Amino acid sequence: MEFRQLQLFLAVMEFSSVTRAAEKMFLSPGAVSLQLHNLAADLHTELFVRSGKCLVPTPAAMRLAEHARSVLAQVRRIEQEFANDPLTDHRPFHLATGATTLIHRLGPPLRLLRKKFPQTPIEITVSPTEEMVDGLLDRRFDLALISLPFAQANLDLVPLFEEELLVLKPSPQRVSGWHVGVIQPAELASASFIFYPKRSNMRTIIENFLRDIGITPRVIMEADDTEAIKKLVETGFGYSILPESALRGRPRFFQTFRVHDRKLVRTQALAMARSEHRRALTESIARFLQSALAARQP
């Protein structure tokens, strides 16, 4: 028994005529009759009897029709589940991003994304880069916005923009406005730092930069959250190095600096697991976010 035979059988059930069923299925009446004969032989039963010009289904045909409709409905559900058209792919879409990027970069682009794909359930996971990469590789995430550099060969990357990382120094007075000063490496050599945890890709980027200028930082505290680190700096516990986008805004109790004659940047990129069968929706959303985020760059 074949799937195509069930389709032809149901067409004959619908029209009570081989000729009309053949027209619907774009086949010759002879081809339809042959498939019905083979199906009846496979099932060892009679499916139709002739009454004048019409074919009348037997009780066995009525039972088969019930099963066949269920099988065809399940096949259609499977086809829809694995459809690779971004306009009809309404399966949940899993996007991962870092907290700082979500808060300071992704608000307007995500609002536009939801308007463009209103029928697609979009799920957001907030994680550090290394956890996002793990999620991409085991297919829990479709797309992630990560920080580079990150050594991983099994990703396809779409670079978006560079973001400067600045030194934060506690200030006894409230600081208003936006000014980035210059700090000497010697001051950093004697400073105490509050950094992201050692497992963090951001921590690796920062420590590699400091190592290049001959500094081994004295780390006295660690925190996963950028806002928590800012608050610890503001309350005088130590220095830190954080993304520039998280530092603008309301008056604060820290000053911002870049190292003399050096600039520390991270590259933000969209990442996808390398695959020959990637969802077309993933490619479409990646292009959309790339355009939306580029439009927001100064």
Residue pairs with C-beta under 8 A, 6 or more apart in sequence:
1 39
1 42
1 43
3 71
3 75
4 35
5 35
5 36
5 38
5 39
5 42
6 39
6 68
6 71
6 72
7 25
7 72
8 21
8 25
8 27
8 32
8 35
8 36
8 39
9 35
9 36
9 39
9 47
9 61
9 64
9 65
9 68
10 65
10 68
10 69
10 72
11 21
11 24
11 25
11 32
12 18
12 21
12 32
12 36
12 48
12 55
13 57
13 61
13 65
14 21
14 24
15 21
15 24
16 54
16 55
16 56
17 53
17 54
17 55
18 29
18 32
18 33
18 36
18 55
19 29
21 32
22 28
22 29
22 31
22 32
25 32
36 47
36 48
39 47
40 46
40 47
43 60
43 64
45 58
45 60
46 58
46 60
47 57
47 58
47 60
47 61
47 64
48 55
48 56
48 57
48 58
48 61
49 55
49 56
49 58
50 56
57 65
80 88
81 91
83 89
84 277
84 279
84 280
84 281
85 280
86 117
86 279
86 280
86 281
86 283
86 284
86 285
89 120
89 279
89 280
89 281
90 119
90 120
90 121
91 120
91 121
92 120
92 121
92 122
92 123
93 117
93 120
93 121
93 122
93 123
93 142
93 143
93 281
93 282
93 285
94 123
94 125
94 135
94 140
94 141
94 142
94 143
95 122
95 123
95 124
95 125
95 141
95 142
95 143
95 144
95 145
95 285
96 124
96 125
96 126
96 127
96 131
96 132
96 135
96 136
96 141
96 143
96 144
96 145
97 106
97 124
97 125
97 126
97 127
97 132
97 144
97 145
98 126
98 127
98 128
98 129
98 132
98 145
98 146
98 147
99 126
99 225
99 226
100 226
100 242
100 243
100 245
100 246
101 145
101 245
101 268
102 124
102 126
103 246
104 243
104 245
104 246
105 245
105 268
105 293
105 296
106 145
106 293
108 292
108 296
109 289
109 292
109 293
109 296
110 122
110 124
112 288
112 292
113 122
113 285
113 288
113 289
113 292
114 122
116 288
117 281
117 285
120 281
125 132
125 135
125 141
127 135
128 196
128 199
128 200
128 201
128 202
128 224
129 146
129 147
129 150
129 200
129 201
129 202
130 150
130 199
130 200
130 201
132 141
132 144
132 145
132 146
132 271
133 144
133 146
133 150
133 152
133 155
133 271
135 141
135 144
136 143
136 144
136 155
136 271
136 272
136 273
137 152
137 154
137 155
137 273
139 273
142 272
142 279
142 281
142 282
142 285
143 270
143 271
143 272
143 282
143 285
143 286
143 289
144 270
144 271
144 272
145 160
145 268
145 269
145 270
145 271
145 289
146 201
146 268
146 269
146 270
146 271
147 201
147 202
147 205
147 266
147 267
147 268
147 269
148 157
148 159
148 266
148 267
148 268
148 269
149 205
149 267
150 201
154 273
154 274
155 271
155 272
155 273
155 274
156 271
156 272
156 273
156 274
157 269
157 270
157 271
158 269
158 270
158 271
158 272
158 286
158 290
159 267
159 268
159 269
160 267
160 268
160 269
160 270
160 290
160 293
160 294
161 267
161 268
161 293
161 294
161 297
162 265
162 266
162 267
162 268
163 243
163 244
163 245
163 265
163 266
163 267
163 268
164 243
164 244
164 258
164 263
164 264
164 265
165 205
165 206
165 209
165 241
165 242
165 243
165 244
165 264
165 265
165 266
166 180
166 241
166 242
166 243
166 244
166 247
166 256
166 257
166 258
166 264
167 183
167 188
167 239
167 240
167 241
167 256
167 257
167 258
167 259
168 230
168 233
168 239
168 240
168 241
168 242
168 247
168 254
168 255
168 256
169 183
169 191
169 233
169 239
169 254
169 255
169 256
169 257
170 233
170 234
170 235
170 236
170 237
170 238
170 239
170 253
170 254
171 252
171 253
171 254
171 255
172 253
173 253
174 251
174 252
174 253
175 251
175 252
175 253
175 254
175 255
176 251
178 248
179 255
179 256
180 256
180 257
180 258
181 255
181 256
181 257
181 258
182 257
182 258
182 259
182 260
183 257
183 258
183 259
183 260
184 259
184 260
185 213
185 214
185 215
185 259
185 260
188 210
188 213
188 215
188 217
188 239
188 259
189 214
189 215
191 217
191 218
191 238
191 239
192 218
192 219
192 220
192 237
192 238
192 239
193 217
193 218
193 219
193 220
193 238
193 239
193 240
193 241
194 219
194 220
194 221
194 222
194 223
194 229
194 232
194 233
194 237
194 238
194 239
194 240
195 203
195 206
195 207
195 217
195 219
195 221
195 222
195 229
195 240
195 241
196 202
196 203
196 206
196 222
196 223
196 224
196 229
197 203
197 222
197 223
197 224
198 222
200 224
202 266
205 264
205 266
206 241
206 264
207 217
209 241
209 262
209 264
210 216
210 217
213 259
213 262
220 237
220 238
221 232
221 237
221 238
223 229
223 232
226 242
226 243
226 246
227 246
229 240
229 242
230 240
230 242
230 246
230 247
230 252
230 254
232 238
232 240
233 239
233 240
233 254
234 252
234 253
234 254
235 253
236 253
241 264
243 266
244 256
247 256
258 264
268 293
270 286
270 289
270 290
272 278
272 282
272 286
